[in-house]
Amino acid sequence: MLGKWLSAFVSSDLPQPRQAAAAVELVDVRKSYVTEAGQFEALKGIRLQVDAGEFVAVVGKSGSGKSTLINMITGIDRPTGGEVWVAGTPVHTLTENQIAIWRGRTVGVVFQFFQLLPTLTVLENVMLPMDFCDMYDKTARPKRARTLLDLVGVGEQAHKLPANLSGGQQQRVAIARSLANDPPLLVADEPTGNLDSRTAASVLEFFKELAAKGKTIVMVTHDNDLASRSGRIVTVYDGQVLTAERSERGRHV
Ligand SMILES: Nc1ncnc2c1ncn2[C@@H]1O[C@H](COP(=O)(O)OP(=O)(O)OP(=O)(O)O)[C@@H](O)[C@H]1O
């Protein structure tokens, strides 16, 4: 029953991506919320382009709109104006069902608080995106999940529940899960915010390696030192992009 429902869901047709597109392109993206105090504009016309293989750090004061911005890229939240293109797909035009499938195949998402399912083992958590999007042969999924766990250095923990792992280990599992369907784009919201500085540095190094292999990475961080080790810093201020220059040295990591 669940399998049938899942496959109906998975078959939601997605539009053909536009060719030769940037990895991420935000065109005049606006997001407003209706609050008790009236309309609040969290994003006020964001323009941003990220190339394939770039490692971009998004920085800015608390409340400046960083999470809202990256939630536009992942489709977790919808813009109230403007366009969101990811690898040529017009994310702003997709239905909720299409977005779920598109995200599962195209974007790996990493959160500050890991968001692993507590009742599933580490291995099962990593298999989840493959099951959801029906990617890879069913019998190949456990092996792929184990390979990814080995890659991030927590293969030995595969059969434990997440609660039995340290914060750093749980974040590694979350990163392995984000890579399950081999997405071209990784979006991370404060992925090191809950980790000690050594573990945070190792996560950053891993992201750099992924970018060097061609993955596009957009990471929100409060940590200026980590941000300075990414390929490019995008500064958000009061719902707008303040600076997003590429330096020749830092363009690709
Ligand atoms: N659902 C919502 N309803 C109303 N206002 C919201 C909502 N979500 C976010 N906001 C507001 O939008 C602004 C931007 O929020 P956002 O979470 O993107 O900021 P941020 O830069 O990520 O902050 P932080 O660094 O503290 O996580 C904030 O003023 C926030 O209060």
The ligand as an ORCA input file, in Angstrom:
! r2SCAN-3c Opt
* xyz 0 1
  N       7.115     32.168      9.505
  C       7.479     33.429      9.785
  N       6.567     34.350     10.132
  C       6.920     35.622     10.386
  N       8.192     36.072     10.341
  C       9.144     35.188     10.001
  C       8.844     33.822      9.708
  N      10.005     33.190      9.414
  C      10.981     34.107      9.524
  N      10.465     35.294      9.876
  C      11.214     36.538     10.089
  O      11.995     36.786      8.956
  C      13.249     37.349      9.326
  C      14.364     36.519      8.752
  O      14.371     35.253      9.410
  P      15.503     34.170      9.125
  O      15.212     32.982      9.984
  O      15.623     33.955      7.670
  O      16.799     34.934      9.644
  P      18.272     34.359      9.855
  O      19.194     35.348      9.257
  O      18.367     32.962      9.364
  O      18.371     34.392     11.435
  P      19.206     33.446     12.440
  O      20.644     33.695     12.137
  O      18.816     33.961     13.798
  O      18.763     32.041     12.199
  C      13.277     37.407     10.856
  O      12.926     38.711     11.265
  C      12.202     36.420     11.250
  O      11.607     36.779     12.475
*
